[in-house]
Amino acid sequence: MEIIRKLSVQSSKRGFFGNNILLLNINKMGALFFCFYLFISMNSPVLRLFAIPVYYISIALIVLLSLILYLNRKFVFTRQRYFFFFTLLFLVFHFSFPTWSGYWMIKTLLAFIPLFFVIFWDNEIYYLTFGYFRKMMIFFSICSIVVTVLLLFLPYNALPYVELEPLSAAHLNTNMVYRIYGIIVSYDMIIFNIGGLNFLRTAGPLSEPGHLGVFLGLTLCIEMLLYKKRTPILIICGCMTFSTAFYVILMIQELYNIFINRQFRWKLCLCFMLALSLLFILIDSSVIESIWDYAIGRNLNEEDILDNRTNSMALFLWSKFLHSSSLRLFVGHGTFFLETNKDLVLADYREFLYDSGFYGLLLLIIIFFGIFVKVKVQYIILFAPVILLIFLHRSWMFWYPYVYILPIIAFGAYTYKSNIGNQKL
């Protein structure tokens, strides 16, 4: 402790590393490690190919960088960040400790540990982190599109790949096998037959195209916030996921541009309508129908989209849960409780409520209130519907830190960029 105190005094006098150039490099290093941790937290199947424990390495790097940043007075302490810290503490305690469920969820506790440190990082690091994260998503998008195009004309075994068994209950029940082309995940259930061609839905390094669609949608939202524009390759890749969630997020963004930003891009609309007209003229109607059905129609044809994504046993347990005692409704059964039974498939808001209860939902509301409290209303209108969509559609994502990290990065980076702009004026 005496050594750390002396180092802290030294850093307050002339910086821990002695000059501002190295301090800037520390910020960049912190952003790189933060981006690495963010990718690790996305739980990509590709990580299982590595012999080294990348998960624990990412946590250790964040803790180490946090110590260095703290010694260089790069931590930011505000009431909002304290509020988020203590609310997150309650949430992680509820997710991880055996208070209600009777078993420990150590993996959830470990996953959130870095978040307790990074919430005090400087906004400049958030801004740099998103720059790296955006480049990473562009790279994944390009690789996904290239693999999809190649597999349109080549058999799946024409390209070298590695086989992996899935871990999720939904995938294990179908006896599927992942085929990893470099960093791109493929399997039979995400290959559609369109006009006699096998079209691989883009999933990037993630286990489902819908997961990639959510991350691409959030990336585009942050681009709109910081750069007032979106990267076309991310939109193209997102459309190729055939993810309903991505299409809804894209629609939210367009409505936001029209009604909030007062921007109606008629040239883009005209080009889109022209391209659509050419497709109807040049392509066989059966191909058009297949594309429509895979993209949108398969969900519109269902009486209940969410019930179609689960099974009868899960629906029975949910109905039974609604008639449980008040205490059970309040606290739930424990994080990932349903996923311990491989015969159960439930991923929407009902899984979160069944496992974490209405107390968990209350904590989520408080946490996102803390994130949004100082944000302009126009940006809340952009992000809040997307967060709500994720909860309704894939609520299990709220047991992972990235759902909280990306909005924090977004608004922290926006604050940093706004302050830089004001200084230039």
C-alpha positions in Angstrom: 0.0 0.0 0.0 2.9 2.3 0.8 4.4 1.7 -2.7 1.0 2.5 -4.4 0.7 5.7 -2.3 4.2 6.9 -3.4 3.4 6.1 -7.0 0.1 8.0 -6.7 1.9 11.0 -5.3 4.5 10.8 -8.1 1.8 10.6 -10.8 0.0 13.6 -9.3 3.2 15.6 -9.7 4.4 14.7 -13.2 2.2 11.9 -14.5 2.9 8.2 -13.8 4.9 7.8 -17.0 6.3 11.3 -17.0 4.9 12.8 -20.1 1.6 13.4 -21.9 2.6 11.4 -25.0 2.9 8.2 -23.1 -0.3 9.1 -21.2 -2.1 9.3 -24.6 -0.7 5.9 -25.5 -2.1 4.6 -22.2 -5.6 5.8 -23.3 -5.2 4.1 -26.7 -4.0 0.9 -24.9 -6.9 1.1 -22.6 -9.3 1.5 -25.5 -7.7 -1.5 -27.3 -8.0 -3.7 -24.2 -11.6 -2.4 -23.6 -12.5 -3.4 -27.2 -10.9 -6.8 -26.7 -12.9 -7.3 -23.6 -16.1 -6.2 -25.3 -15.5 -8.8 -28.1 -14.7 -11.5 -25.5 -18.0 -10.7 -23.7 -19.9 -11.3 -26.9 -19.3 -15.0 -26.3 -18.2 -16.0 -29.8 -17.9 -19.7 -30.5 -14.6 -18.9 -32.3 -13.0 -18.2 -28.9 -13.2 -21.9 -28.1 -10.6 -22.6 -30.8 -7.9 -20.8 -28.7 -5.9 -22.9 -26.3 -5.2 -19.9 -24.0 -7.9 -18.6 -21.5 -8.7 -15.4 -23.4 -11.7 -14.7 -21.2 -9.6 -14.4 -18.0 -6.8 -12.6 -19.8 -9.3 -9.9 -20.9 -10.5 -9.4 -17.3 -6.9 -9.2 -16.0 -5.9 -6.6 -18.6 -8.9 -4.4 -17.7 -8.0 -4.5 -14.0 -4.4 -3.8 -14.7 -5.1 -0.9 -17.0 -7.6 0.5 -14.4 -4.9 0.6 -11.8 -2.6 2.5 -14.2 -5.3 4.9 -15.2 -6.2 5.5 -11.6 -2.6 6.3 -10.7 -2.5 8.8 -13.6 -5.7 10.4 -12.3 -7.7 9.3 -15.4 -10.6 8.1 -13.4 -13.8 10.2 -13.5 -15.9 10.3 -10.4 -19.4 11.8 -10.7 -22.7 11.2 -9.0 -24.1 9.6 -12.1 -21.2 7.1 -12.2 -21.5 6.4 -8.5 -25.2 5.8 -8.9 -24.5 3.3 -11.8 -21.8 1.6 -9.8 -24.0 0.9 -6.7 -27.1 0.0 -8.8 -24.9 -2.4 -10.8 -23.6 -3.9 -7.6 -27.2 -4.8 -6.6 -27.9 -6.2 -10.0 -24.8 -8.4 -10.2 -25.4 -9.6 -6.6 -28.9 -10.6 -7.7 -27.5 -12.3 -10.8 -24.6 -14.1 -9.3 -25.1 -15.0 -5.6 -27.2 -17.9 -4.3 -29.5 -15.7 -2.3 -32.6 -17.0 -4.0 -31.6 -19.8 -6.4 -29.4 -21.8 -4.1 -26.4 -21.9 -6.5 -23.6 -19.7 -7.5 -23.2 -18.1 -11.0 -19.5 -17.4 -10.9 -19.3 -16.8 -14.7 -21.8 -13.9 -14.4 -19.9 -12.3 -11.5 -16.6 -12.6 -13.4 -18.1 -11.2 -16.6 -19.2 -8.0 -14.8 -16.1 -7.4 -12.8 -14.4 -5.2 -15.5 -17.5 -3.1 -15.8 -17.1 -1.9 -12.2 -13.8 -0.4 -13.2 -14.4 0.9 -16.7 -17.5 3.0 -15.7 -14.9 5.4 -14.1 -12.7 5.6 -17.2 -12.3 8.9 -19.0 -14.7 9.7 -21.8 -11.8 9.9 -24.2 -11.2 6.2 -23.8 -14.8 5.5 -24.6 -14.5 7.6 -27.8 -11.3 5.7 -28.8 -12.9 2.3 -27.9 -15.9 2.9 -30.2 -13.5 3.7 -33.0 -11.8 0.4 -32.6 -15.1 -1.5 -32.1 -16.6 0.1 -35.2 -13.5 -1.0 -37.3 -13.9 -4.5 -35.8 -17.5 -4.7 -36.8 -16.7 -3.5 -40.3 -14.0 -6.2 -40.6 -16.5 -8.9 -39.4 -19.1 -7.6 -41.9 -16.7 -7.7 -44.8 -15.5 -11.2 -43.9 -19.2 -12.4 -43.5 -20.2 -11.0 -46.9 -17.2 -12.5 -48.6 -17.9 -16.0 -47.2 -21.6 -15.8 -48.0 -20.9 -14.8 -51.7 -18.3 -17.6 -52.1 -20.6 -20.2 -50.7 -23.3 -19.1 -53.1 -21.3 -20.8 -55.9 -19.2 -23.3 -54.0 -20.1 -26.3 -51.9 -19.6 -25.8 -48.2 -16.7 -28.2 -48.1 -14.8 -26.2 -50.9 -13.5 -23.8 -48.2 -11.4 -25.0 -45.3 -13.3 -25.0 -42.0 -13.3 -26.3 -38.4 -16.2 -28.1 -36.8 -17.4 -27.2 -33.3 -20.3 -28.5 -31.2 -22.7 -25.8 -30.0 -23.3 -24.9 -26.4 -26.8 -23.4 -26.4 -29.8 -25.7 -25.6 -31.7 -24.6 -28.7 -28.8 -25.6 -31.0 -28.0 -28.8 -29.1 -31.6 -30.0 -29.5 -31.3 -29.9 -33.3 -27.9 -31.8 -33.3 -26.3 -29.1 -35.4 -22.6 -28.6 -35.9 -20.9 -25.3 -36.3 -18.6 -24.9 -39.3 -16.0 -22.1 -38.7 -14.6 -20.6 -41.8 -11.7 -18.6 -40.3 -13.7 -16.4 -37.9 -17.1 -16.8 -39.6 -19.7 -19.2 -38.2 -21.9 -21.3 -40.4 -24.4 -24.1 -39.9 -27.2 -25.7 -41.8 -30.1 -23.9 -40.1 -28.9 -20.5 -41.3 -28.5 -21.5 -45.0 -31.6 -20.6 -47.1 -32.3 -21.9 -50.6 -33.0 -18.9 -52.8 -33.5 -19.5 -56.5 -31.6 -22.8 -56.3 -28.6 -21.1 -54.5 -27.6 -21.8 -50.9 -27.6 -18.4 -49.2 -25.7 -18.3 -45.9 -27.2 -15.7 -43.5 -24.4 -13.5 -42.2 -23.6 -14.3 -38.6 -20.0 -13.1 -38.3 -18.1 -14.8 -35.4 -21.4 -15.1 -33.4 -23.6 -18.1 -32.9 -26.7 -16.7 -34.6 -27.4 -14.1 -37.3 -29.8 -12.3 -35.0 -27.0 -11.7 -32.5 -24.9 -10.1 -35.2 -27.9 -8.1 -36.3 -28.4 -6.6 -32.8 -24.7 -5.6 -32.5 -24.7 -4.1 -36.0 -27.9 -2.2 -35.2 -26.4 -0.8 -32.0 -23.2 0.1 -33.8 -25.3 2.1 -36.4 -27.1 3.9 -33.6 -23.8 5.0 -32.1 -22.6 6.1 -35.5 -25.7 8.2 -35.9 -25.0 9.8 -32.5 -21.3 10.5 -33.1 -20.9 10.9 -36.8 -24.4 11.8 -38.1 -24.0 9.0 -40.7 -23.9 5.3 -41.0 -21.4 2.9 -42.7 -23.1 1.3 -45.7 -21.2 -2.1 -45.3 -22.7 -2.5 -41.9 -26.2 -1.9 -43.3 -25.6 -4.4 -46.1 -24.3 -7.0 -43.8 -27.2 -6.4 -41.4 -29.7 -6.9 -44.1 -28.0 -10.2 -45.1 -28.5 -11.5 -41.5 -32.3 -11.7 -42.4 -32.8 -10.8 -38.8 -36.2 -9.3 -37.9 -34.6 -7.4 -35.0 -32.1 -5.7 -37.3 -34.9 -4.7 -39.7 -36.9 -3.2 -36.8 -33.8 -1.3 -35.6 -33.2 0.0 -39.1 -36.8 1.1 -39.3 -36.4 2.9 -35.9 -33.3 4.7 -37.3 -35.1 5.8 -40.5 -38.1 7.1 -38.5 -35.7 8.9 -36.2 -34.1 10.6 -39.2 -37.5 11.6 -40.6 -39.2 12.9 -37.5 -36.4 13.9 -35.2 -33.6 15.0 -37.5 -36.1 16.2 -40.1 -34.0 14.5 -42.8 -35.8 12.7 -45.6 -33.2 11.3 -48.0 -35.3 11.3 -51.1 -32.3 10.4 -53.4 -31.6 7.3 -51.4 -35.3 6.4 -51.4 -35.5 6.9 -55.2 -32.4 4.7 -55.7 -34.0 2.0 -53.5 -37.3 2.1 -55.3 -35.5 1.9 -58.7 -33.4 -1.1 -57.6 -36.5 -2.8 -56.2 -38.3 -2.2 -59.5 -35.4 -3.8 -61.4 -35.5 -6.8 -59.2 -39.2 -7.4 -59.8 -38.6 -7.0 -63.6 -35.4 -9.1 -63.9 -35.7 -11.8 -61.2 -38.2 -14.6 -61.2 -41.2 -14.0 -58.9 -40.5 -17.2 -56.9 -37.1 -15.9 -55.9 -38.7 -12.6 -54.8 -41.2 -14.6 -52.7 -38.4 -16.6 -51.1 -36.5 -13.5 -50.2 -39.6 -11.9 -48.7 -40.5 -15.0 -46.8 -37.1 -15.4 -45.2 -36.7 -11.7 -44.4 -40.1 -10.7 -43.1 -42.9 -13.1 -44.1 -41.9 -16.0 -42.0 -42.6 -13.9 -38.9 -45.7 -12.2 -40.2 -47.3 -15.6 -40.9 -47.0 -16.6 -37.3 -49.9 -15.8 -34.9 -47.4 -15.3 -32.1 -43.8 -14.6 -33.1 -42.4 -15.1 -29.7 -44.2 -18.4 -29.0 -43.0 -19.7 -32.3 -39.4 -19.4 -30.9 -40.0 -21.6 -27.9 -41.5 -25.0 -27.0 -44.5 -26.3 -25.1 -42.5 -27.3 -22.0 -41.2 -23.7 -21.6 -44.6 -22.2 -22.2 -46.0 -24.5 -19.5 -43.4 -23.4 -17.0 -44.0 -19.8 -17.8 -47.7 -20.2 -17.2 -46.9 -22.0 -13.9 -44.6 -19.2 -12.9 -47.3 -16.6 -13.4 -49.3 -18.4 -10.7 -46.4 -18.7 -8.3 -46.0 -17.1 -4.9 -45.4 -13.3 -4.6 -41.8 -14.0 -3.5 -41.0 -16.2 -6.4 -42.5 -13.7 -8.9 -40.4 -11.0 -7.3 -37.0 -12.8 -7.2 -37.3 -15.5 -9.9 -35.5 -18.8 -10.0 -31.9 -17.8 -10.6 -29.8 -16.6 -13.6 -29.7 -19.1 -16.5 -32.0 -21.4 -14.5 -34.0 -22.4 -17.6 -30.8 -23.0 -19.6 -29.8 -25.8 -17.2 -32.5 -27.9 -18.8 -31.5 -28.6 -22.5 -35.2 -29.6 -23.3 -36.3 -26.0 -22.6 -36.1 -23.2 -25.2 -37.0 -19.7 -24.2 -35.1 -16.6 -25.0 -37.5 -13.6 -24.9 -38.5 -11.4 -21.9 -40.2 -14.3 -20.2 -36.9 -16.1 -19.7 -35.5 -13.0 -17.8 -38.6 -12.6 -15.7 -38.7 -16.4 -14.9 -35.0 -16.5 -13.9 -34.4 -13.0 -12.4 -37.9 -12.0 -11.4 -39.6 -8.6 -11.4 -36.9 -7.4 -8.9 -34.3 -8.0 -11.7 -36.5 -6.0 -14.1 -36.8 -3.2 -11.6 -33.0 -3.0 -11.3 -32.7 -2.9 -15.1 -35.1 0.0 -15.3 -33.1 1.9 -12.6 -29.8 1.2 -14.3 -30.9 2.4 -17.7 -32.5 5.4 -16.0 -29.0 6.2 -14.6 -27.5 5.8 -18.1 -30.1 8.0 -19.8 -30.7 10.6 -17.0 -28.4 13.3 -18.5 -28.9 12.4 -22.2 -30.8 14.6 -24.5 -34.4 13.4 -25.2 -33.8 13.1 -28.9 -31.1 10.5 -28.3 -33.2 8.7 -25.7 -35.8 8.4 -28.5 -33.2 6.7 -30.7 -31.7 4.3 -28.1 -34.5 3.4 -25.7 -36.7 1.6 -28.3 -33.7 -0.5 -29.4 -32.9 -1.5 -25.8 -36.6 -2.4 -25.3 -36.6 -4.5 -28.5 -33.6 -6.4 -27.2 -35.3 -7.1 -23.9 -38.5 -8.3 -25.6 -36.7 -10.4 -28.2 -33.4 -11.6 -26.5 -33.6 -10.8 -22.8 -30.8 -13.2 -21.9 -28.4 -10.6 -23.3 -29.0 -8.5 -20.2 -27.0 -11.2 -18.2 -24.0 -10.1 -20.2 -22.1 -6.8 -19.8 -22.1 -5.6 -23.4 -25.8 -4.5 -23.3 -24.7 -1.9 -20.7 -21.3 -1.1 -22.1 -22.4 0.0 -25.5 -24.8 2.7 -24.3 -22.2 3.9 -21.8 -19.6 4.1 -24.5 -22.0 5.9 -26.8 -23.0 8.7 -24.4 -19.5 9.0 -22.9 -18.0 9.3 -26.4 -20.6 11.8 -27.4 -19.8 13.9 -24.3 -16.1 13.8 -25.1 -16.7 14.8 -28.8 -19.0 17.6 -27.8 -16.5 19.0 -25.3 -13.7 18.9 -27.9 -16.0 20.7 -30.4 -16.7 23.4 -27.8 -13.0 23.9 -27.1 -12.3 24.4 -30.8 -14.9 27.1 -30.9 
